[in-house]
Amino acid sequence: MNSPNLPGLPQAAEPSAADAIADALDKHKQVAEEIKEVAEELGVVHAVLDTQILGDANHEDVGEAVARTDALEKRLNESAKVLEDATEALEQEVKALQAGQGS
């Protein structure tokens, strides 16, 4: 049996802080992309509902749903922007950590 803490042996299997942050950053980017895609799809749904259904006065609930999709789209877009800014900050941190490890 090999012990992971034997003196003198490299600990290559143990991820560094930079690796852990880089992995989190990759997941962060995936989620950010998904949020952008959902916001875009929601915008399309809103446009279709707004142009195709809103003219019918008998669909009060649909009108409220259309207004809600618009509000949700705006919230998603705002969240995507915050996530994008955070992603950029994480990228800078990963680069700084990796540069420090390479020295």
Beta strands, then each sheet from edge to edge (+ up, - down):
end
